[in-house]
Amino acid sequence: MRPCLAPAPVILVPLTLRLSASGAAWPESSPSSGKSGGGSSAPAIVNLSLSATKRSPARIESELQNAATQVELRYHAPGDPAGSFRPMEHLSGLGTNPARLGVGSFGVHGDFRVEAGIDPAGAFATELEVAVVGQTSGSQRAGTGVGNRPH
């Protein structure tokens, strides 16, 4: 007579997918995966970089650390009060702005030529901010003279 073996238990794990700029999806890091920075740290933007800054669209790359959250890309237009930022409306590679992003690197293109408050004939956004929505810390700013000339 053969022994009767019970089936192995099934463990269900919630899965959140993260979308890349190309539309591909992959699992988002979770606190239990050991890749999220411990789960208790606030989300933070790091490694912000801009390329082709005198031209538009400019490449904007950054990284979200510690936890998935809503992130917003903003710019400071010439003549606006110091410290004021406008949400970017002309981004490719990001479905909406703000957008919910998972932990990890991301990159988008921003077309500053068509953003409000930017003169396409010669004015530049003076600063770019990638911010964690609803949080006063964890954002990062970069650049002066982010471009308006077409590639």
VMD Tcl script that builds the backbone (N, CA, C; Angstrom):
set m [mol new atoms 453]
animate dup $m
set s [atomselect $m all]
$s set {name element resname resid chain x y z} {
  {N N MET 1 A 0.836 -1.174 0.000}
  {CA C MET 1 A 0.000 0.000 0.000}
  {C C MET 1 A 0.881 1.238 0.000}
  {N N ARG 2 A 0.520 2.208 -0.826}
  {CA C ARG 2 A 1.281 3.450 -0.935}
  {C C ARG 2 A 0.831 4.445 0.124}
  {N N PRO 3 A 1.807 5.235 0.666}
  {CA C PRO 3 A 1.383 6.262 1.630}
  {C C PRO 3 A 0.669 7.394 0.892}
  {N N CYS 4 A -0.291 7.988 1.529}
  {CA C CYS 4 A -1.046 9.093 0.955}
  {C C CYS 4 A -0.343 10.403 1.316}
  {N N LEU 5 A 0.051 11.147 0.298}
  {CA C LEU 5 A 0.725 12.421 0.533}
  {C C LEU 5 A -0.242 13.570 0.303}
  {N N ALA 6 A -0.217 14.518 1.210}
  {CA C ALA 6 A -1.069 15.700 1.071}
  {C C ALA 6 A -0.435 16.647 0.056}
  {N N PRO 7 A -1.242 17.362 -0.727}
  {CA C PRO 7 A -0.665 18.317 -1.682}
  {C C PRO 7 A 0.057 19.437 -0.942}
  {N N ALA 8 A 1.072 19.963 -1.587}
  {CA C ALA 8 A 1.826 21.073 -1.005}
  {C C ALA 8 A 0.924 22.296 -0.901}
  {N N PRO 9 A 1.079 23.078 0.180}
  {CA C PRO 9 A 0.246 24.284 0.305}
  {C C PRO 9 A 0.609 25.304 -0.771}
  {N N VAL 10 A -0.372 26.079 -1.171}
  {CA C VAL 10 A -0.168 27.129 -2.161}
  {C C VAL 10 A -0.154 28.469 -1.428}
  {N N ILE 11 A 0.864 29.247 -1.683}
  {CA C ILE 11 A 0.970 30.568 -1.059}
  {C C ILE 11 A 0.717 31.609 -2.132}
  {N N LEU 12 A -0.249 32.467 -1.903}
  {CA C LEU 12 A -0.557 33.537 -2.849}
  {C C LEU 12 A 0.173 34.803 -2.429}
  {N N VAL 13 A 0.855 35.408 -3.363}
  {CA C VAL 13 A 1.598 36.632 -3.100}
  {C C VAL 13 A 1.046 37.724 -4.005}
  {N N PRO 14 A 0.655 38.885 -3.432}
  {CA C PRO 14 A 0.180 39.971 -4.287}
  {C C PRO 14 A 1.302 40.437 -5.212}
  {N N LEU 15 A 0.970 40.770 -6.432}
  {CA C LEU 15 A 1.955 41.191 -7.420}
  {C C LEU 15 A 1.522 42.511 -8.017}
  {N N THR 16 A 2.399 43.481 -7.957}
  {CA C THR 16 A 2.160 44.767 -8.584}
  {C C THR 16 A 3.110 44.874 -9.753}
  {N N LEU 17 A 2.595 45.218 -10.926}
  {CA C LEU 17 A 3.446 45.365 -12.096}
  {C C LEU 17 A 3.824 46.813 -12.288}
  {N N ARG 18 A 5.005 47.016 -12.748}
  {CA C ARG 18 A 5.531 48.336 -13.033}
  {C C ARG 18 A 5.664 48.458 -14.542}
  {N N LEU 19 A 5.277 49.600 -15.110}
  {CA C LEU 19 A 5.351 49.800 -16.553}
  {C C LEU 19 A 6.585 50.590 -16.916}
  {N N SER 20 A 7.262 50.139 -17.950}
  {CA C SER 20 A 8.408 50.887 -18.460}
  {C C SER 20 A 7.921 51.904 -19.463}
  {N N ALA 21 A 8.820 52.763 -19.893}
  {CA C ALA 21 A 8.474 53.774 -20.886}
  {C C ALA 21 A 8.002 53.140 -22.184}
  {N N SER 22 A 8.474 51.931 -22.483}
  {CA C SER 22 A 8.076 51.269 -23.720}
  {C C SER 22 A 6.761 50.519 -23.581}
  {N N GLY 23 A 6.208 50.485 -22.366}
  {CA C GLY 23 A 4.955 49.775 -22.146}
  {C C GLY 23 A 5.152 48.375 -21.613}
  {N N ALA 24 A 6.396 47.904 -21.506}
  {CA C ALA 24 A 6.653 46.579 -20.951}
  {C C ALA 24 A 6.403 46.605 -19.452}
  {N N ALA 25 A 5.992 45.499 -18.889}
  {CA C ALA 25 A 5.700 45.443 -17.461}
  {C C ALA 25 A 6.608 44.428 -16.787}
  {N N TRP 26 A 6.987 44.739 -15.552}
  {CA C TRP 26 A 7.745 43.780 -14.760}
  {C C TRP 26 A 7.348 43.967 -13.306}
  {N N PRO 27 A 7.585 42.943 -12.436}
  {CA C PRO 27 A 7.160 43.056 -11.044}
  {C C PRO 27 A 7.858 44.196 -10.333}
  {N N GLU 28 A 7.100 44.884 -9.519}
  {CA C GLU 28 A 7.630 45.967 -8.711}
  {C C GLU 28 A 8.262 45.359 -7.471}
  {N N SER 29 A 9.354 45.934 -6.972}
  {CA C SER 29 A 9.969 45.440 -5.749}
  {C C SER 29 A 9.000 45.590 -4.601}
  {N N SER 30 A 9.002 44.622 -3.713}
  {CA C SER 30 A 8.125 44.678 -2.552}
  {C C SER 30 A 8.974 44.661 -1.292}
  {N N PRO 31 A 8.427 45.092 -0.145}
  {CA C PRO 31 A 9.216 45.118 1.079}
  {C C PRO 31 A 9.784 43.751 1.433}
  {N N SER 32 A 9.101 42.686 1.100}
  {CA C SER 32 A 9.591 41.364 1.456}
  {C C SER 32 A 10.654 40.854 0.506}
  {N N SER 33 A 10.888 41.553 -0.607}
  {CA C SER 33 A 11.872 41.082 -1.577}
  {C C SER 33 A 13.288 41.460 -1.191}
  {N N GLY 34 A 13.432 42.339 -0.198}
  {CA C GLY 34 A 14.750 42.769 0.206}
  {C C GLY 34 A 15.323 43.859 -0.686}
  {N N LYS 35 A 14.563 44.375 -1.645}
  {CA C LYS 35 A 15.069 45.379 -2.570}
  {C C LYS 35 A 14.447 46.745 -2.342}
  {N N SER 36 A 13.649 46.906 -1.344}
  {CA C SER 36 A 12.906 48.146 -1.214}
  {C C SER 36 A 13.513 49.118 -0.222}
  {N N GLY 37 A 14.630 48.794 0.373}
  {CA C GLY 37 A 15.228 49.703 1.335}
  {C C GLY 37 A 14.637 49.559 2.712}
  {N N GLY 38 A 13.966 48.442 2.998}
  {CA C GLY 38 A 13.471 48.174 4.331}
  {C C GLY 38 A 12.012 48.482 4.525}
  {N N GLY 39 A 11.374 49.198 3.638}
  {CA C GLY 39 A 9.942 49.433 3.740}
  {C C GLY 39 A 9.566 50.559 4.675}
  {N N SER 40 A 10.443 50.960 5.628}
  {CA C SER 40 A 10.065 52.001 6.568}
  {C C SER 40 A 10.607 53.367 6.178}
  {N N SER 41 A 11.483 53.432 5.210}
  {CA C SER 41 A 12.024 54.712 4.762}
  {C C SER 41 A 11.070 55.374 3.783}
  {N N ALA 42 A 11.014 56.689 3.838}
  {CA C ALA 42 A 10.146 57.442 2.927}
  {C C ALA 42 A 10.678 57.338 1.503}
  {N N PRO 43 A 9.790 57.379 0.514}
  {CA C PRO 43 A 10.247 57.386 -0.881}
  {C C PRO 43 A 11.161 58.578 -1.143}
  {N N ALA 44 A 12.141 58.386 -2.018}
  {CA C ALA 44 A 13.080 59.464 -2.333}
  {C C ALA 44 A 13.509 59.373 -3.786}
  {N N ILE 45 A 13.670 60.529 -4.411}
  {CA C ILE 45 A 14.189 60.640 -5.772}
  {C C ILE 45 A 15.700 60.851 -5.676}
  {N N VAL 46 A 16.471 60.066 -6.425}
  {CA C VAL 46 A 17.925 60.198 -6.440}
  {C C VAL 46 A 18.427 60.089 -7.881}
  {N N ASN 47 A 19.675 60.452 -8.085}
  {CA C ASN 47 A 20.362 60.292 -9.375}
  {C C ASN 47 A 19.650 60.982 -10.537}
  {N N LEU 48 A 19.112 62.159 -10.298}
  {CA C LEU 48 A 18.451 62.910 -11.366}
  {C C LEU 48 A 19.494 63.405 -12.354}
  {N N SER 49 A 19.269 63.142 -13.627}
  {CA C SER 49 A 20.176 63.636 -14.651}
  {C C SER 49 A 19.382 64.082 -15.868}
  {N N LEU 50 A 19.951 65.056 -16.564}
  {CA C LEU 50 A 19.358 65.595 -17.781}
  {C C LEU 50 A 20.373 65.458 -18.899}
  {N N SER 51 A 19.912 65.100 -20.076}
  {CA C SER 51 A 20.798 65.105 -21.241}
  {C C SER 51 A 20.118 65.870 -22.358}
  {N N ALA 52 A 20.898 66.369 -23.279}
  {CA C ALA 52 A 20.403 67.216 -24.364}
  {C C ALA 52 A 19.642 68.404 -23.782}
  {N N THR 53 A 20.241 69.045 -22.778}
  {CA C THR 53 A 19.519 70.079 -22.040}
  {C C THR 53 A 19.235 71.357 -22.821}
  {N N LYS 54 A 19.966 71.623 -23.868}
  {CA C LYS 54 A 19.696 72.830 -24.652}
  {C C LYS 54 A 18.740 72.553 -25.804}
  {N N ARG 55 A 18.282 71.346 -25.883}
  {CA C ARG 55 A 17.385 70.947 -26.966}
  {C C ARG 55 A 16.120 70.335 -26.364}
  {N N SER 56 A 15.105 70.252 -27.181}
  {CA C SER 56 A 13.856 69.669 -26.735}
  {C C SER 56 A 13.411 68.646 -27.774}
  {N N PRO 57 A 13.027 67.452 -27.386}
  {CA C PRO 57 A 12.832 67.031 -26.000}
  {C C PRO 57 A 14.149 66.682 -25.306}
  {N N ALA 58 A 14.227 67.039 -24.038}
  {CA C ALA 58 A 15.382 66.703 -23.204}
  {C C ALA 58 A 15.114 65.350 -22.546}
  {N N ARG 59 A 16.143 64.577 -22.347}
  {CA C ARG 59 A 16.027 63.280 -21.666}
  {C C ARG 59 A 16.173 63.516 -20.172}
  {N N ILE 60 A 15.211 63.020 -19.403}
  {CA C ILE 60 A 15.198 63.157 -17.952}
  {C C ILE 60 A 15.247 61.753 -17.372}
  {N N GLU 61 A 16.261 61.480 -16.551}
  {CA C GLU 61 A 16.387 60.170 -15.927}
  {C C GLU 61 A 16.548 60.344 -14.432}
  {N N SER 62 A 15.979 59.406 -13.684}
  {CA C SER 62 A 16.065 59.470 -12.236}
  {C C SER 62 A 15.797 58.087 -11.664}
  {N N GLU 63 A 15.792 58.009 -10.353}
  {CA C GLU 63 A 15.543 56.740 -9.674}
  {C C GLU 63 A 14.687 57.000 -8.445}
  {N N LEU 64 A 13.726 56.126 -8.229}
  {CA C LEU 64 A 12.884 56.182 -7.037}
  {C C LEU 64 A 13.376 55.114 -6.073}
  {N N GLN 65 A 13.651 55.518 -4.831}
  {CA C GLN 65 A 14.127 54.569 -3.822}
  {C C GLN 65 A 13.116 54.406 -2.696}
  {N N ASN 66 A 13.199 53.284 -2.021}
  {CA C ASN 66 A 12.521 52.949 -0.767}
  {C C ASN 66 A 11.091 52.454 -0.898}
  {N N ALA 67 A 10.262 53.025 -1.754}
  {CA C ALA 67 A 8.869 52.575 -1.853}
  {C C ALA 67 A 8.220 53.138 -3.109}
  {N N ALA 68 A 7.274 52.394 -3.654}
  {CA C ALA 68 A 6.484 52.880 -4.789}
  {C C ALA 68 A 5.653 54.074 -4.324}
  {N N THR 69 A 5.452 55.041 -5.213}
  {CA C THR 69 A 4.680 56.235 -4.839}
  {C C THR 69 A 4.325 57.043 -6.074}
  {N N GLN 70 A 3.573 58.110 -5.869}
  {CA C GLN 70 A 3.246 59.059 -6.932}
  {C C GLN 70 A 4.407 60.038 -7.091}
  {N N VAL 71 A 4.849 60.226 -8.321}
  {CA C VAL 71 A 5.954 61.126 -8.632}
  {C C VAL 71 A 5.463 62.141 -9.659}
  {N N GLU 72 A 5.893 63.401 -9.494}
  {CA C GLU 72 A 5.509 64.447 -10.447}
  {C C GLU 72 A 6.752 65.166 -10.959}
  {N N LEU 73 A 6.796 65.393 -12.267}
  {CA C LEU 73 A 7.876 66.169 -12.881}
  {C C LEU 73 A 7.370 67.592 -13.052}
  {N N ARG 74 A 8.192 68.566 -12.602}
  {CA C ARG 74 A 7.811 69.973 -12.610}
  {C C ARG 74 A 8.963 70.813 -13.151}
  {N N TYR 75 A 8.646 72.018 -13.600}
  {CA C TYR 75 A 9.683 72.930 -14.088}
  {C C TYR 75 A 9.417 74.331 -13.574}
  {N N HIS 76 A 10.477 75.121 -13.508}
  {CA C HIS 76 A 10.366 76.522 -13.144}
  {C C HIS 76 A 10.503 77.337 -14.422}
  {N N ALA 77 A 9.481 78.085 -14.751}
  {CA C ALA 77 A 9.483 78.903 -15.970}
  {C C ALA 77 A 10.094 80.270 -15.686}
  {N N PRO 78 A 10.763 80.858 -16.683}
  {CA C PRO 78 A 11.326 82.197 -16.497}
  {C C PRO 78 A 10.241 83.190 -16.086}
  {N N GLY 79 A 10.562 84.038 -15.131}
  {CA C GLY 79 A 9.610 85.054 -14.690}
  {C C GLY 79 A 8.664 84.593 -13.592}
  {N N ASP 80 A 8.585 83.292 -13.326}
  {CA C ASP 80 A 7.749 82.802 -12.229}
  {C C ASP 80 A 8.425 83.131 -10.896}
  {N N PRO 81 A 7.641 83.254 -9.820}
  {CA C PRO 81 A 8.236 83.531 -8.508}
  {C C PRO 81 A 9.245 82.441 -8.126}
  {N N ALA 82 A 10.271 82.839 -7.399}
  {CA C ALA 82 A 11.296 81.894 -6.949}
  {C C ALA 82 A 10.641 80.736 -6.185}
  {N N GLY 83 A 11.100 79.538 -6.461}
  {CA C GLY 83 A 10.605 78.359 -5.752}
  {C C GLY 83 A 9.285 77.806 -6.263}
  {N N SER 84 A 8.694 78.433 -7.289}
  {CA C SER 84 A 7.427 77.918 -7.824}
  {C C SER 84 A 7.707 77.012 -9.023}
  {N N PHE 85 A 6.982 75.928 -9.083}
  {CA C PHE 85 A 7.163 74.948 -10.151}
  {C C PHE 85 A 5.815 74.604 -10.764}
  {N N ARG 86 A 5.824 74.391 -12.074}
  {CA C ARG 86 A 4.621 73.999 -12.815}
  {C C ARG 86 A 4.739 72.521 -13.195}
  {N N PRO 87 A 3.633 71.776 -13.133}
  {CA C PRO 87 A 3.685 70.381 -13.582}
  {C C PRO 87 A 3.950 70.320 -15.086}
  {N N MET 88 A 4.812 69.415 -15.509}
  {CA C MET 88 A 5.072 69.234 -16.938}
  {C C MET 88 A 3.871 68.541 -17.573}
  {N N GLU 89 A 3.483 69.014 -18.731}
  {CA C GLU 89 A 2.343 68.442 -19.441}
  {C C GLU 89 A 2.746 67.705 -20.709}
  {N N HIS 90 A 3.972 67.902 -21.159}
  {CA C HIS 90 A 4.391 67.335 -22.444}
  {C C HIS 90 A 5.566 66.384 -22.240}
  {N N LEU 91 A 5.232 65.183 -21.777}
  {CA C LEU 91 A 6.215 64.146 -21.497}
  {C C LEU 91 A 5.926 62.927 -22.353}
  {N N SER 92 A 6.957 62.286 -22.833}
  {CA C SER 92 A 6.766 60.991 -23.487}
  {C C SER 92 A 7.478 59.949 -22.639}
  {N N GLY 93 A 6.860 58.802 -22.540}
  {CA C GLY 93 A 7.412 57.736 -21.715}
  {C C GLY 93 A 6.783 57.670 -20.341}
  {N N LEU 94 A 5.799 58.519 -20.094}
  {CA C LEU 94 A 5.091 58.535 -18.812}
  {C C LEU 94 A 3.619 58.760 -19.139}
  {N N GLY 95 A 2.774 57.831 -18.775}
  {CA C GLY 95 A 1.365 57.919 -19.152}
  {C C GLY 95 A 0.661 59.163 -18.643}
  {N N THR 96 A 0.902 59.497 -17.394}
  {CA C THR 96 A 0.292 60.678 -16.772}
  {C C THR 96 A 1.348 61.376 -15.924}
  {N N ASN 97 A 1.072 62.585 -15.528}
  {CA C ASN 97 A 1.946 63.312 -14.619}
  {C C ASN 97 A 1.068 64.077 -13.644}
  {N N PRO 98 A 1.023 63.679 -12.373}
  {CA C PRO 98 A 1.872 62.704 -11.716}
  {C C PRO 98 A 1.535 61.261 -12.120}
  {N N ALA 99 A 2.504 60.380 -11.841}
  {CA C ALA 99 A 2.351 58.959 -12.167}
  {C C ALA 99 A 2.806 58.118 -10.980}
  {N N ARG 100 A 2.174 56.987 -10.804}
  {CA C ARG 100 A 2.611 56.053 -9.765}
  {C C ARG 100 A 3.746 55.216 -10.341}
  {N N LEU 101 A 4.894 55.258 -9.669}
  {CA C LEU 101 A 6.061 54.519 -10.121}
  {C C LEU 101 A 6.519 53.546 -9.053}
  {N N GLY 102 A 7.106 52.463 -9.505}
  {CA C GLY 102 A 7.700 51.491 -8.600}
  {C C GLY 102 A 9.146 51.851 -8.324}
  {N N VAL 103 A 9.718 51.216 -7.327}
  {CA C VAL 103 A 11.110 51.429 -6.977}
  {C C VAL 103 A 11.988 51.083 -8.176}
  {N N GLY 104 A 12.953 51.937 -8.479}
  {CA C GLY 104 A 13.881 51.673 -9.569}
  {C C GLY 104 A 14.068 52.893 -10.462}
  {N N SER 105 A 14.868 52.709 -11.503}
  {CA C SER 105 A 15.192 53.783 -12.437}
  {C C SER 105 A 14.056 54.021 -13.423}
  {N N PHE 106 A 13.949 55.261 -13.878}
  {CA C PHE 106 A 12.974 55.585 -14.920}
  {C C PHE 106 A 13.531 56.716 -15.770}
  {N N GLY 107 A 13.028 56.818 -16.979}
  {CA C GLY 107 A 13.460 57.877 -17.881}
  {C C GLY 107 A 12.321 58.314 -18.782}
  {N N VAL 108 A 12.270 59.612 -19.070}
  {CA C VAL 108 A 11.242 60.187 -19.932}
  {C C VAL 108 A 11.884 61.267 -20.792}
  {N N HIS 109 A 11.147 61.739 -21.783}
  {CA C HIS 109 A 11.556 62.887 -22.582}
  {C C HIS 109 A 10.559 64.016 -22.315}
  {N N GLY 110 A 11.077 65.210 -22.078}
  {CA C GLY 110 A 10.229 66.374 -21.840}
  {C C GLY 110 A 10.388 67.389 -22.961}
  {N N ASP 111 A 9.272 67.802 -23.535}
  {CA C ASP 111 A 9.296 68.776 -24.627}
  {C C ASP 111 A 9.002 70.163 -24.062}
  {N N PHE 112 A 10.053 70.850 -23.646}
  {CA C PHE 112 A 9.902 72.152 -23.001}
  {C C PHE 112 A 9.433 73.242 -23.956}
  {N N ARG 113 A 9.614 73.046 -25.264}
  {CA C ARG 113 A 9.196 74.062 -26.238}
  {C C ARG 113 A 7.712 74.367 -26.145}
  {N N VAL 114 A 6.913 73.392 -25.739}
  {CA C VAL 114 A 5.464 73.567 -25.737}
  {C C VAL 114 A 4.872 73.671 -24.329}
  {N N GLU 115 A 5.721 73.752 -23.322}
  {CA C GLU 115 A 5.225 73.931 -21.960}
  {C C GLU 115 A 4.807 75.385 -21.746}
  {N N ALA 116 A 3.806 75.604 -20.921}
  {CA C ALA 116 A 3.329 76.959 -20.608}
  {C C ALA 116 A 4.447 77.777 -19.969}
  {N N GLY 117 A 4.563 79.042 -20.388}
  {CA C GLY 117 A 5.546 79.942 -19.796}
  {C C GLY 117 A 6.925 79.855 -20.416}
  {N N ILE 118 A 7.113 79.002 -21.412}
  {CA C ILE 118 A 8.401 78.888 -22.093}
  {C C ILE 118 A 8.251 79.495 -23.478}
  {N N ASP 119 A 9.060 80.482 -23.779}
  {CA C ASP 119 A 9.040 81.115 -25.096}
  {C C ASP 119 A 9.829 80.231 -26.060}
  {N N PRO 120 A 9.163 79.638 -27.061}
  {CA C PRO 120 A 9.869 78.735 -27.968}
  {C C PRO 120 A 10.947 79.433 -28.795}
  {N N ALA 121 A 10.961 80.763 -28.783}
  {CA C ALA 121 A 11.961 81.491 -29.569}
  {C C ALA 121 A 13.239 81.780 -28.788}
  {N N GLY 122 A 13.279 81.444 -27.509}
  {CA C GLY 122 A 14.526 81.737 -26.822}
  {C C GLY 122 A 14.561 81.571 -25.323}
  {N N ALA 123 A 13.470 81.307 -24.658}
  {CA C ALA 123 A 13.500 81.156 -23.208}
  {C C ALA 123 A 13.690 79.687 -22.825}
  {N N PHE 124 A 14.270 79.477 -21.679}
  {CA C PHE 124 A 14.509 78.133 -21.194}
  {C C PHE 124 A 13.887 77.966 -19.810}
  {N N ALA 125 A 13.449 76.740 -19.501}
  {CA C ALA 125 A 13.068 76.432 -18.125}
  {C C ALA 125 A 14.339 76.546 -17.302}
  {N N THR 126 A 14.271 77.185 -16.161}
  {CA C THR 126 A 15.487 77.419 -15.393}
  {C C THR 126 A 15.824 76.296 -14.435}
  {N N GLU 127 A 14.864 75.446 -14.116}
  {CA C GLU 127 A 15.124 74.344 -13.197}
  {C C GLU 127 A 14.057 73.280 -13.376}
  {N N LEU 128 A 14.437 72.042 -13.108}
  {CA C LEU 128 A 13.537 70.903 -13.183}
  {C C LEU 128 A 13.489 70.254 -11.807}
  {N N GLU 129 A 12.304 69.827 -11.404}
  {CA C GLU 129 A 12.151 69.131 -10.125}
  {C C GLU 129 A 11.404 67.834 -10.366}
  {N N VAL 130 A 11.910 66.754 -9.801}
  {CA C VAL 130 A 11.181 65.489 -9.758}
  {C C VAL 130 A 10.805 65.309 -8.296}
  {N N ALA 131 A 9.502 65.314 -8.013}
  {CA C ALA 131 A 9.028 65.363 -6.640}
  {C C ALA 131 A 8.164 64.167 -6.288}
  {N N VAL 132 A 8.220 63.781 -5.022}
  {CA C VAL 132 A 7.316 62.784 -4.472}
  {C C VAL 132 A 6.058 63.536 -4.067}
  {N N VAL 133 A 4.924 63.180 -4.653}
  {CA C VAL 133 A 3.664 63.888 -4.409}
  {C C VAL 133 A 3.253 63.751 -2.941}
  {N N GLY 134 A 2.874 64.882 -2.325}
  {CA C GLY 134 A 2.387 64.887 -0.959}
  {C C GLY 134 A 3.476 64.767 0.087}
  {N N GLN 135 A 4.711 64.951 -0.307}
  {CA C GLN 135 A 5.828 64.798 0.624}
  {C C GLN 135 A 6.736 66.016 0.467}
  {N N THR 136 A 7.160 66.621 1.572}
  {CA C THR 136 A 8.000 67.814 1.489}
  {C C THR 136 A 9.473 67.480 1.318}
  {N N SER 137 A 9.850 66.237 1.512}
  {CA C SER 137 A 11.236 65.822 1.310}
  {C C SER 137 A 11.279 64.728 0.253}
  {N N GLY 138 A 12.482 64.376 -0.167}
  {CA C GLY 138 A 12.632 63.281 -1.111}
  {C C GLY 138 A 12.642 63.690 -2.565}
  {N N SER 139 A 12.479 65.000 -2.850}
  {CA C SER 139 A 12.510 65.452 -4.247}
  {C C SER 139 A 13.944 65.793 -4.625}
  {N N GLN 140 A 14.164 65.987 -5.920}
  {CA C GLN 140 A 15.483 66.382 -6.385}
  {C C GLN 140 A 15.317 67.379 -7.522}
  {N N ARG 141 A 16.203 68.394 -7.553}
  {CA C ARG 141 A 16.169 69.425 -8.593}
  {C C ARG 141 A 17.474 69.401 -9.381}
  {N N ALA 142 A 17.359 69.815 -10.630}
  {CA C ALA 142 A 18.552 69.849 -11.486}
  {C C ALA 142 A 18.372 70.866 -12.587}
  {N N GLY 143 A 19.503 71.287 -13.124}
  {CA C GLY 143 A 19.524 72.042 -14.358}
  {C C GLY 143 A 19.333 73.523 -14.220}
  {N N THR 144 A 19.906 74.174 -15.170}
  {CA C THR 144 A 19.592 75.567 -15.455}
  {C C THR 144 A 19.631 75.648 -16.969}
  {N N GLY 145 A 18.695 76.311 -17.536}
  {CA C GLY 145 A 18.654 76.427 -18.978}
  {C C GLY 145 A 18.270 75.146 -19.683}
  {N N VAL 146 A 17.181 74.510 -19.245}
  {CA C VAL 146 A 16.703 73.307 -19.917}
  {C C VAL 146 A 16.063 73.724 -21.231}
  {N N GLY 147 A 16.372 73.024 -22.313}
  {CA C GLY 147 A 16.209 73.509 -23.669}
  {C C GLY 147 A 14.851 73.665 -24.287}
  {N N ASN 148 A 14.887 74.442 -25.368}
  {CA C ASN 148 A 13.685 74.673 -26.152}
  {C C ASN 148 A 13.935 74.517 -27.648}
  {N N ARG 149 A 15.141 74.190 -28.055}
  {CA C ARG 149 A 15.432 74.039 -29.474}
  {C C ARG 149 A 15.098 72.612 -29.909}
  {N N PRO 150 A 14.414 72.447 -31.041}
  {CA C PRO 150 A 14.071 71.086 -31.477}
  {C C PRO 150 A 15.314 70.319 -31.894}
  {N N HIS 151 A 15.268 69.001 -31.682}
  {CA C HIS 151 A 16.370 68.125 -32.127}
  {C C HIS 151 A 16.373 68.030 -33.623}
}
mol reanalyze $m
mol bondsrecalc $m
mol representation Tube
mol addrep $m
